[in-house]
Amino acid sequence: MILEINGAGADPAHVFDPKVSIFQKYKAIFKQWKTMFRIARANRKNGLKYMNWKEARRILKRNKEHQKIVKSS
């Protein structure tokens, strides 16, 4: 058995299985999005603020730099 733990930005691994129908793939992705929106809504209700664009951009930039380091090693 292979267990894969992904972050919110990752795709469910089984959607790449050619045996999975296109409808099952979309269902899995939409279910993941729905779960993320529910978590975000609950976090907001509990006082956490949504990330602003400036912070998101900073994180994406850091991630891009990190990916370059990983690929070069």
CORFENMO-V562185 format. One record per residue. N is the residue number from 0. RES is the residue in one small letter. SS is DSSP state (alpha for helix, beta for strand, coil for the rest). PSI is psi as a letter, one per 20 degrees, with the letter a starting at -180 (* if undefined). OMEGA is omega in radians with two decimals (none if undefined). Layout:
N_RES_SS_PSI_OMEGA / N_RES_SS_PSI_OMEGA
This chain:
0_m_coil_p_3.08 / 1_i_coil_p_3.09 / 2_l_coil_p_-3.13 / 3_e_coil_p_3.12 / 4_i_coil_o_-3.08 / 5_n_coil_r_3.00 / 6_g_coil_r_-3.08 / 7_a_coil_h_-3.11 / 8_g_coil_i_-3.10 / 9_a_coil_q_3.07 / 10_d_coil_q_3.02 / 11_p_coil_p_-3.02 / 12_a_alpha_h_-3.05 / 13_h_alpha_i_3.12 / 14_v_alpha_i_3.11 / 15_f_alpha_i_3.11 / 16_d_coil_p_-3.12 / 17_p_coil_i_3.13 / 18_k_coil_i_-3.12 / 19_v_coil_p_-3.11 / 20_s_coil_q_3.13 / 21_i_alpha_h_3.13 / 22_f_alpha_h_3.09 / 23_q_alpha_h_3.12 / 24_k_alpha_g_3.12 / 25_y_alpha_h_3.12 / 26_k_alpha_g_3.13 / 27_a_alpha_g_-3.13 / 28_i_alpha_g_3.12 / 29_f_alpha_h_3.08 / 30_k_alpha_g_3.11 / 31_q_alpha_g_3.13 / 32_w_alpha_g_3.14 / 33_k_alpha_g_3.12 / 34_t_alpha_g_3.13 / 35_m_alpha_g_3.12 / 36_f_alpha_h_3.10 / 37_r_alpha_g_3.11 / 38_i_alpha_g_3.14 / 39_a_alpha_g_3.13 / 40_r_alpha_g_3.12 / 41_a_alpha_g_3.10 / 42_n_alpha_g_3.12 / 43_r_alpha_g_3.12 / 44_k_alpha_h_3.14 / 45_n_coil_j_3.00 / 46_g_coil_i_3.11 / 47_l_coil_q_3.14 / 48_k_coil_q_3.05 / 49_y_coil_q_3.11 / 50_m_coil_p_3.08 / 51_n_coil_r_-3.07 / 52_w_alpha_h_-3.12 / 53_k_alpha_g_3.13 / 54_e_alpha_g_3.13 / 55_a_alpha_g_3.13 / 56_r_alpha_g_3.11 / 57_r_alpha_g_-3.13 / 58_i_alpha_g_3.11 / 59_l_alpha_h_3.11 / 60_k_alpha_g_3.11 / 61_r_alpha_g_3.13 / 62_n_alpha_g_3.12 / 63_k_alpha_g_3.10 / 64_e_alpha_g_3.13 / 65_h_alpha_g_3.13 / 66_q_alpha_h_3.09 / 67_k_alpha_g_3.13 / 68_i_alpha_g_-3.13 / 69_v_alpha_g_-3.11 / 70_k_alpha_h_-3.09 / 71_s_alpha_i_-3.12 / 72_s_coil_*_none
